Amino acid sequence: MATYRAFVLREDGGYARYIEISAACDEQACQIATLLNLGAKLDLWCGGRFVRQFGQQSRNSEFSETPAQRRDREGTGENRDNFEDGSCA
């Protein structure tokens, strides 16, 4: 089992909080994240690896960026723990 985090995005594009998910692979983690989606945008991460974004499409073009692109542009980083790669073999 790998540990994933579903980060809830704020309107300004930053992360409000995260929900920890244990899953066997990306596909399973994505299924769980889909069930967790409460109308907010979610970024699913496995350690430092971005997996997928879920949720409503915003009219704000800033949300079309990947989290890495947003961090590079803003010069900030999110504080996440490092986990092993949880992709399916």
MOPE-V801929 format. One record per backbone hydrogen bond with DSSP energy under -1.0 kcal/mol. NH is the residue of the N-H (numbers start at 0). CO is the residue of the C=O. If there is no record, write none. Layout:
[[NH | CO] [NH | CO]]
This chain:
[[1 | 22] [3 | 20] [4 | 44] [5 | 18] [6 | 42] [7 | 16] [8 | 40] [9 | 13] [12 | 9] [15 | 7] [18 | 5] [20 | 3] [22 | 1] [28 | 24] [29 | 25] [30 | 26] [31 | 27] [32 | 28] [33 | 29] [34 | 30] [35 | 31] [36 | 32] [41 | 53] [42 | 6] [43 | 51] [44 | 4] [45 | 48] [48 | 45] [50 | 43] [51 | 43] [53 | 41] [62 | 59] [63 | 60] [64 | 61] [69 | 65] [70 | 66] [71 | 67] [72 | 68] [73 | 69] [74 | 70] [75 | 70] [79 | 77]]
